Structures are given as structure tokens and as C-alpha cells.
Amino acid sequence: YAAFRIAQTIKAHDPSIVTVLGGGYVNTELRELTEARVFDHFDHVTLDAGERPLLALLEHLAGRRSRSRLVRTYLRDADSGRVHYVNLAEPDLPFAEVGTPTWDGLPLDRYLSLLDMLNPMHRLWSDGRWNKLTVAHGCYWKKCSFCDVSLDYIARYDAATAETLVDRIEAIVAETGQTGFHFVDEAAPPKSLRALAAELRRRKLEISWWGNIRFEKTFSPALCQELADSGCIAISGGLEVASDRLLALMKKGVSVDQVARVTRGFSDAGILVHAYLMYGFPTQTVQDTVDALEYVRQLFAAGCIQSGFFHRFACTVHSPVGRDPAAYGVSLQPLPPVSFARNDVGFIDPTGVDHDALGVGLKKALYNFMHGIGLDEDVRRWFDMTVPKTRVSRQRIEKALNSPV
């Protein structure tokens, strides 16, 4: 909405200024765009990685490329008023060649810092400013069944050398004067992070950084310490539904015990850990939900994680669940005709669980856990309805941490 209002203002000021819309919302929601009114505000809409479409568009605007040779671009035909999609097949720019982000000209000292919680890990997203950078394009795992693995931003994995990444870091520090970095990857590869840490230490470059990973066993205590020594202060990763059955159905590639050991390794190295959590996944029962919350309680109590957030599962048309719902025990609700946004799709789960009602208790519990409250209490207390007793032993995470791998 903000983008439309900005474009509206620009066009009112000078209709000849070319406006282009792209990015995450466009790449997931507007892949079947037919609504011509979008082009009252935007001259072009581009899909997926922006470098190649924008380079083609710049050549077109300079008269060196015809409209029929644009790349992944929607536009409105001047004669018919209908929306057309033009996509000349051209290779995307390698990640190593996309260049260094710039904030030149922006009033970096005037941006607001927002604080909604004192939890030190939870506040990183909004309290203070971080230079945004990616370690690699796409996801090296790209198997999770709830994720948009069929789309370019996940499916096309492409990395750069540690030397290139640190060159970018040095250029950004020189430009902004700020040494805090947030790596916004879907899941930063452990091999690349190890090489990055070594290169930062080799150049004696002191920065603070954090980012998103998968809680996989490659992150040994030794590697966690290497990352901490290079300036890593926090890590976020997906535990999703803390249930081995559902983690396997998700094709997450981790187990609850493994997550416990990996997160403890980060915490022991002085790195804060945030867990992405999920509820309402296909075939998830009330018992699954209670058991998952007990696992989460124990992870907080053991000092493995310091922060978390429960997200309600949403089925998207680009995910394995959306593309093959029968494999996950659900059926999709019919999609109405759309001309603008289409991504989330309703589904029918035969378990019939009221996940919205359970979500209230999950969020209440997590809010208290992040403040160190209720970590030794029965998790059933957080729900406003009768739920079954957890089947998880109260020593389950402790045993996982103490058992040999």
C-alpha cells in the first residue's frame, strides 16, 4: 500500500518519471497479475531477482532494446489497455557480480528505532539500524514443504566467495560508518559462514553480525565459537513445530534433539538464539501442539534459546503443500478468480483442530518465556481450554544435551 501511495505522489508531481514495482510481495503474490489499474501508478512490474529485468528495462528506456525483449516484466498495452507479461530468456547475474548495496543519500541518522520488548534477541529487528546483506542467493536446502521452494528467491542457490563478501562489507562500512550487519538469507550456508568468519579475522575487521540459519549438525560447538569470534552476536532459525513426526513431514532435515544441541552450542558461545515456531501445520493435533510447547519450554529453561515467535501456518500456491496437498493429508479450498494478489490458499484438514484458539495460548506462553516467567510450570496453564497432558518427559531436552551424538 505504501508503495502505491509513493508512486501516486511521484506521478502527480511528474507523470514522465518511470516507476517500477518489484520485490518480495510482487514475487510471491503478483505472479498472475491481470489488474490493469496497477499501471495507473506503475509503468512496469518485474518478477524475481531484479538485476536482469532492470538492466533490460534501462536499455529499453534508452532506446537500445525493444519492448518485446524485456525480461520478467509486466506492462499495460497502450492500445488495448490489457496487461502483458514479457519475458525474454536471459541468464540472471551471478551473485558474485550483483554488486554492493548502497545507502548513499539516505538520512541514516534520522531513522526511528522501535522497541516493543526488552528481550535482547527479540528487539534486534527494530531497535537500531543494521546494514542488510546476503551471504548467498536462494537456499541451499530448498526442501521444506511449507516454503516457496518453487520460486527463484528460494530455488536458485548461488554463492560468492568470502573475499567478495568481505569486500562488500568493507565498502558498506566505509560508506555508512556503521559496523552492524544483518545477513537476510533464507538460510545462510554453514560452509560460507565459516569462510566468512575466517576472512573477517584475517583482515582484522571488527563488525557485529547476525542472520538466519538452519539448525543443522554442521554447526558444531567449535564452529559456533568461530562465528562468535568473528563478531556473530545472534542467530535465528526454524524449529517450526517441535515434533519429530511433523519435522519429518515438513522435510525440515532436523530433529528436536539436534536443534537442542545446536542451539546450546550457539548459546554457550555467547550468541543469542531466536527460534521461528509454527502451529497449524497439516495433520497437527492438539496433542502435537501441547507437546511442541513443552519442548519449547524446556529449550528456554535449558538456556538453548532466548527468543521465539509462533507463526500460524499458511499454505501457499508455490509450496509443496500447495502443489501436492494430498501428500500432506489435506485438500485445498477452491480458489476464486483473481486479478491482483494470489498466494495463500485455504485448506481443509481432517483433524478439525481449532488452531486459532490454541494460538492464543502459544503466544501467551512464549511472551512469558521470553521474560523468564513460567519456565517450571505445566504448559497447560497457558491455554483457555482443556488440553491433554504433554507426553514429553520433563527431562527430554536435558537428556538430549547430555547424550553423545
C-alpha positions as CSV (number, residue, x, y, z in Angstrom):
1,Y,0.0,0.0,0.0
2,A,2.8,2.4,0.9
3,A,4.5,1.7,-2.5
4,F,1.3,2.6,-4.3
5,R,0.9,5.8,-2.4
6,I,4.5,6.8,-3.1
7,A,4.1,6.0,-6.8
8,Q,0.8,8.0,-6.8
9,T,2.7,11.0,-5.4
10,I,5.5,10.7,-7.8
11,K,3.1,10.6,-10.8
12,A,1.2,13.6,-9.5
13,H,4.5,15.5,-9.3
14,D,5.7,14.5,-12.7
15,P,3.9,11.8,-14.9
16,S,7.1,11.3,-17.0
17,I,9.0,9.8,-14.1
18,V,9.2,6.0,-14.7
19,T,8.0,3.9,-11.7
20,V,8.8,0.2,-11.3
21,L,7.4,-2.2,-8.7
22,G,9.2,-5.4,-7.6
23,G,10.4,-7.2,-4.5
24,G,9.1,-9.9,-2.2
25,Y,5.4,-9.2,-2.2
26,V,5.4,-9.0,-6.0
27,N,7.4,-12.2,-6.4
28,T,5.0,-14.2,-4.3
29,E,1.6,-12.5,-4.7
30,L,1.5,-11.0,-8.2
31,R,2.7,-13.8,-10.5
32,E,-0.7,-13.9,-12.2
33,L,-1.3,-10.1,-12.4
34,T,-4.1,-9.0,-14.8
35,E,-5.4,-5.9,-13.0
36,A,-4.7,-3.0,-15.3
37,R,-5.3,-0.3,-12.7
38,V,-1.9,-1.2,-11.2
39,F,-0.4,0.6,-14.1
40,D,-2.2,3.8,-13.3
41,H,0.7,4.1,-10.7
42,F,3.5,1.9,-12.0
43,D,4.8,1.8,-15.5
44,H,6.4,-1.7,-15.0
45,V,6.2,-4.6,-12.6
46,T,9.1,-7.0,-12.5
47,L,9.4,-10.5,-11.1
48,D,12.2,-12.3,-9.1
49,A,15.8,-11.1,-8.9
50,G,15.8,-7.5,-10.1
51,E,19.2,-7.0,-11.7
52,R,18.5,-8.5,-15.1
53,P,14.9,-7.1,-15.5
54,L,16.1,-3.6,-14.5
55,L,19.1,-3.7,-16.8
56,A,16.9,-4.7,-19.7
57,L,14.4,-2.0,-18.8
58,L,17.1,0.7,-18.7
59,E,18.2,-0.4,-22.2
60,H,14.6,-0.2,-23.3
61,L,14.1,3.3,-21.9
62,A,17.3,4.4,-23.6
63,G,16.0,3.1,-26.9
64,R,18.5,0.2,-27.2
65,R,16.1,-2.6,-26.6
66,S,12.5,-3.2,-27.9
67,R,9.6,-3.8,-25.6
68,S,9.4,-7.4,-26.7
69,R,12.9,-8.0,-25.3
70,L,12.2,-7.1,-21.7
71,V,12.8,-9.7,-19.0
72,R,10.2,-10.9,-16.5
73,T,8.2,-7.7,-16.8
74,Y,4.5,-6.8,-16.7
75,L,3.3,-3.7,-18.5
76,R,0.0,-2.3,-19.8
77,D,-0.6,-2.2,-23.6
78,A,-1.3,1.4,-24.6
79,D,-3.9,0.4,-27.3
80,S,-5.8,-2.4,-25.7
81,G,-5.4,-1.4,-22.0
82,R,-4.6,-5.0,-21.1
83,V,-1.8,-6.3,-19.0
84,H,1.0,-8.2,-20.9
85,Y,3.9,-10.2,-19.5
86,V,7.1,-10.1,-21.4
87,N,10.0,-12.5,-20.6
88,L,12.9,-12.8,-23.0
89,A,15.0,-15.7,-21.6
90,E,18.3,-14.2,-20.4
91,P,20.6,-15.5,-17.6
92,D,20.5,-13.8,-14.3
93,L,23.6,-12.1,-13.0
94,P,25.7,-14.4,-10.9
95,F,25.5,-13.5,-7.2
96,A,29.2,-12.7,-7.2
97,E,28.6,-9.9,-9.8
98,V,25.5,-8.2,-8.5
99,G,27.5,-5.5,-6.7
100,T,27.4,-3.9,-3.3
101,P,24.3,-2.4,-1.8
102,T,24.4,1.4,-1.3
103,W,22.5,3.7,1.1
104,D,24.1,6.8,-0.4
105,G,21.9,9.9,0.1
106,L,19.6,8.4,2.7
107,P,19.4,10.2,6.1
108,L,20.6,7.2,8.1
109,D,20.7,9.2,11.3
110,R,17.0,10.1,11.2
111,Y,15.5,6.6,11.1
112,L,13.4,5.6,14.1
113,S,14.3,2.8,16.5
114,L,11.3,0.9,17.8
115,L,11.3,-1.1,21.0
116,D,8.3,-3.4,21.8
117,M,10.0,-5.8,24.1
118,L,13.1,-5.7,26.4
119,N,14.1,-9.2,25.4
120,P,17.6,-8.5,23.9
121,M,17.3,-11.0,21.0
122,H,13.7,-10.1,20.1
123,R,14.5,-6.4,19.8
124,L,17.2,-6.8,17.2
125,W,14.8,-6.4,14.3
126,S,13.6,-2.9,15.2
127,D,15.8,-1.4,17.8
128,G,18.7,0.2,15.9
129,R,19.8,0.0,12.3
130,W,21.7,-2.8,10.6
131,N,23.3,-2.9,7.2
132,K,21.5,-5.6,5.2
133,L,23.5,-8.1,3.2
134,T,23.1,-11.6,1.9
135,V,25.7,-14.4,2.1
136,A,24.2,-16.2,-0.8
137,H,21.2,-16.1,-3.2
138,G,18.5,-18.6,-2.5
139,C,18.5,-21.6,-0.2
140,Y,21.0,-24.5,-0.3
141,W,18.4,-26.8,1.4
142,K,15.2,-25.9,-0.5
143,K,13.2,-28.8,0.6
144,C,10.9,-27.5,3.4
145,S,7.3,-28.3,2.5
146,F,5.8,-25.1,3.8
147,C,8.2,-22.9,1.9
148,D,8.0,-21.3,-1.6
149,V,10.7,-23.7,-2.9
150,S,9.4,-23.4,-6.5
151,L,10.2,-19.7,-6.7
152,D,13.5,-18.1,-7.7
153,Y,14.3,-16.5,-4.4
154,I,14.5,-20.0,-2.8
155,A,15.2,-22.3,-5.7
156,R,18.2,-20.7,-7.4
157,Y,21.1,-21.1,-5.0
158,D,24.2,-19.1,-5.9
159,A,27.0,-18.2,-3.6
160,A,30.0,-15.8,-3.6
161,T,33.5,-16.2,-2.2
162,A,34.3,-15.0,1.3
163,E,36.7,-12.4,-0.2
164,T,33.9,-10.9,-2.3
165,L,31.6,-10.8,0.8
166,V,34.1,-9.1,3.0
167,D,35.0,-6.6,0.2
168,R,31.3,-5.7,0.2
169,I,31.3,-5.4,4.0
170,E,34.3,-3.1,3.9
171,A,32.7,-0.9,1.3
172,I,29.5,-0.6,3.2
173,V,31.3,0.3,6.5
174,A,33.3,3.0,4.6
175,E,30.0,4.4,3.2
176,T,27.8,4.3,6.2
177,G,30.3,4.4,9.1
178,Q,28.2,1.6,10.7
179,T,29.6,-1.8,11.5
180,G,26.4,-3.8,12.3
181,F,25.3,-6.3,9.7
182,H,22.1,-8.4,9.4
183,F,22.5,-11.2,6.9
184,V,19.0,-11.6,5.5
185,D,19.5,-15.0,3.8
186,E,16.7,-17.6,3.8
187,A,19.3,-19.9,5.4
188,A,23.0,-18.9,5.4
189,P,25.2,-21.8,4.5
190,P,27.5,-23.0,7.3
191,K,30.4,-23.5,4.9
192,S,30.1,-19.9,3.7
193,L,29.8,-18.6,7.2
194,R,32.9,-20.4,8.3
195,A,34.9,-19.0,5.4
196,L,33.4,-15.5,6.1
197,A,34.4,-15.7,9.7
198,A,38.0,-16.7,8.7
199,E,38.3,-13.8,6.2
200,L,37.0,-11.3,8.7
201,R,39.6,-12.4,11.2
202,R,42.3,-12.5,8.6
203,R,41.6,-8.8,7.7
204,K,41.2,-7.9,11.4
205,L,37.8,-6.4,10.5
206,E,35.7,-5.9,13.6
207,I,31.9,-6.0,12.9
208,S,28.8,-7.2,14.7
209,W,26.6,-9.5,12.7
210,W,23.6,-11.8,12.9
211,G,21.5,-13.8,10.5
212,N,19.2,-16.7,9.7
213,I,20.4,-20.4,9.5
214,R,19.1,-23.9,9.6
215,F,19.8,-25.7,13.0
216,E,21.8,-28.4,11.3
217,K,24.6,-30.5,13.0
218,T,27.3,-28.8,10.9
219,F,27.1,-26.0,13.4
220,S,29.3,-27.7,16.0
221,P,30.3,-26.0,19.2
222,A,33.7,-25.3,17.6
223,L,32.1,-23.6,14.6
224,C,29.7,-21.6,16.9
225,Q,32.8,-20.3,18.7
226,E,34.5,-19.4,15.4
227,L,31.4,-17.4,14.4
228,A,31.3,-15.7,17.8
229,D,35.0,-14.7,17.5
230,S,34.2,-13.1,14.1
231,G,31.5,-10.9,15.5
232,C,28.4,-13.0,15.4
233,I,26.1,-11.9,18.2
234,A,22.8,-13.6,17.3
235,I,21.2,-16.3,15.2
236,S,17.7,-17.1,14.1
237,G,16.5,-20.4,12.7
238,G,13.4,-22.5,12.2
239,L,12.4,-25.1,14.8
240,E,8.8,-24.8,13.3
241,V,6.6,-27.4,15.0
242,A,8.7,-29.0,17.7
243,S,7.7,-32.5,16.8
244,D,9.9,-35.1,15.1
245,R,6.9,-36.5,13.2
246,L,5.9,-33.1,11.8
247,L,9.5,-32.1,11.2
248,A,9.9,-35.2,9.0
249,L,6.7,-34.4,7.2
250,M,8.0,-30.9,6.6
251,K,11.2,-32.3,5.2
252,K,13.0,-29.9,7.6
253,G,16.0,-32.1,7.9
254,V,16.4,-31.6,11.6
255,S,15.2,-33.3,14.8
256,V,14.2,-31.8,18.2
257,D,17.3,-33.3,19.8
258,Q,19.5,-31.9,17.1
259,V,18.1,-28.4,17.5
260,A,18.7,-28.6,21.2
261,R,22.3,-29.4,20.8
262,V,22.9,-26.9,18.0
263,T,21.2,-24.0,19.8
264,R,23.0,-24.9,23.1
265,G,26.3,-24.6,21.1
266,F,25.4,-21.1,20.0
267,S,24.3,-20.1,23.4
268,D,27.4,-21.4,25.1
269,A,29.4,-19.3,22.6
270,G,27.6,-16.2,23.8
271,I,25.4,-16.0,20.7
272,L,21.7,-15.2,21.2
273,V,19.2,-17.6,19.6
274,H,15.7,-16.9,18.2
275,A,13.5,-19.8,17.1
276,Y,10.9,-19.5,14.4
277,L,8.0,-21.6,15.5
278,M,4.9,-22.8,13.7
279,Y,1.4,-24.1,14.5
280,G,-1.5,-25.3,12.4
281,F,0.6,-27.4,10.0
282,P,-1.4,-30.1,8.2
283,T,-2.4,-33.1,10.4
284,Q,-1.1,-31.3,13.6
285,T,-3.3,-32.4,16.5
286,V,-3.9,-30.7,19.9
287,Q,-1.6,-33.2,21.4
288,D,1.1,-32.3,19.0
289,T,0.7,-28.7,19.9
290,V,0.9,-29.2,23.6
291,D,3.9,-31.5,23.2
292,A,5.6,-28.8,21.0
293,L,5.1,-26.2,23.6
294,E,6.6,-28.4,26.3
295,Y,9.7,-28.8,24.1
296,V,9.9,-25.1,23.7
297,R,9.6,-24.6,27.4
298,Q,12.4,-26.9,28.1
299,L,14.6,-25.2,25.4
300,F,14.1,-21.9,27.2
301,A,14.7,-23.4,30.6
302,A,17.9,-25.1,29.4
303,G,19.2,-21.8,28.0
304,C,19.2,-23.1,24.4
305,I,17.0,-20.3,23.0
306,Q,16.4,-16.8,24.3
307,S,13.6,-15.7,21.9
308,G,10.9,-17.1,19.6
309,F,7.7,-16.4,17.8
310,F,4.8,-18.7,16.9
311,H,3.6,-18.2,13.3
312,R,0.3,-19.6,12.0
313,F,1.0,-21.9,9.1
314,A,-0.3,-20.6,5.8
315,C,-0.5,-22.8,2.7
316,T,0.8,-21.0,-0.4
317,V,0.3,-22.0,-4.0
318,H,4.1,-22.1,-4.5
319,S,4.9,-24.5,-1.7
320,P,5.0,-28.4,-1.8
321,V,1.9,-28.4,0.4
322,G,0.0,-26.1,-2.0
323,R,1.2,-28.1,-5.1
324,D,0.6,-31.6,-3.7
325,P,-1.9,-31.3,-0.8
326,A,-2.8,-35.0,-0.8
327,A,0.7,-35.9,0.2
328,Y,0.1,-33.9,3.4
329,G,-3.3,-35.3,4.2
330,V,-5.3,-32.1,3.3
331,S,-7.4,-30.8,0.4
332,L,-7.4,-27.2,-0.9
333,Q,-10.4,-25.0,-1.0
334,P,-11.3,-23.7,-4.4
335,L,-9.5,-20.5,-5.4
336,P,-11.7,-17.7,-6.7
337,P,-10.7,-15.8,-9.8
338,V,-8.2,-13.1,-9.0
339,S,-6.7,-10.2,-11.0
340,F,-4.3,-9.0,-8.4
341,A,-2.8,-11.0,-5.5
342,R,-2.8,-14.7,-5.2
343,N,-0.6,-16.7,-2.8
344,D,-2.3,-18.0,0.4
345,V,-4.8,-20.7,-0.2
346,G,-7.3,-22.2,2.3
347,F,-7.2,-25.9,3.0
348,I,-9.3,-28.5,4.8
349,D,-7.5,-30.5,7.5
350,P,-9.4,-33.6,8.5
351,T,-8.2,-33.2,12.1
352,G,-10.6,-30.3,12.6
353,V,-8.4,-28.7,15.2
354,D,-9.2,-25.1,16.2
355,H,-5.6,-23.8,15.7
356,D,-6.6,-20.1,16.2
357,A,-7.8,-20.9,19.7
358,L,-4.6,-22.7,20.5
359,G,-2.6,-19.9,19.1
360,V,-3.7,-17.5,21.8
361,G,-2.2,-19.8,24.5
362,L,1.0,-20.4,22.5
363,K,1.7,-16.7,22.1
364,K,0.9,-16.1,25.8
365,A,3.3,-18.8,26.8
366,L,6.1,-17.5,24.6
367,Y,5.7,-13.9,25.8
368,N,6.2,-15.1,29.3
369,F,9.0,-17.5,28.5
370,M,11.0,-14.6,26.9
371,H,10.7,-12.8,30.2
372,G,11.8,-15.8,32.2
373,I,8.3,-16.4,33.6
374,G,6.6,-19.8,34.0
375,L,9.5,-21.9,32.8
376,D,8.9,-24.5,35.5
377,E,5.1,-24.7,35.2
378,D,2.8,-27.1,33.4
379,V,2.3,-25.8,29.8
380,R,-1.4,-26.5,30.0
381,R,-1.8,-23.4,32.2
382,W,-1.4,-21.1,29.1
383,F,-4.5,-22.4,27.3
384,D,-8.0,-21.2,27.9
385,M,-9.4,-24.6,27.1
386,T,-8.9,-28.1,28.3
387,V,-5.9,-29.7,26.6
388,P,-4.3,-33.1,27.1
389,K,-1.2,-33.5,29.3
390,T,2.0,-33.5,27.4
391,R,3.6,-36.8,26.5
392,V,7.1,-35.4,26.6
393,S,9.3,-36.3,29.5
394,R,10.3,-33.2,31.6
395,Q,13.9,-34.3,31.2
396,R,13.8,-34.8,27.4
397,I,15.9,-31.8,26.4
398,E,18.3,-32.3,29.3
399,K,18.9,-35.9,28.2
400,A,19.4,-34.8,24.6
401,L,22.0,-32.3,25.7
402,N,23.9,-34.8,27.8
403,S,23.8,-37.8,25.4
404,P,26.6,-38.5,23.0
405,V,25.8,-37.5,19.4
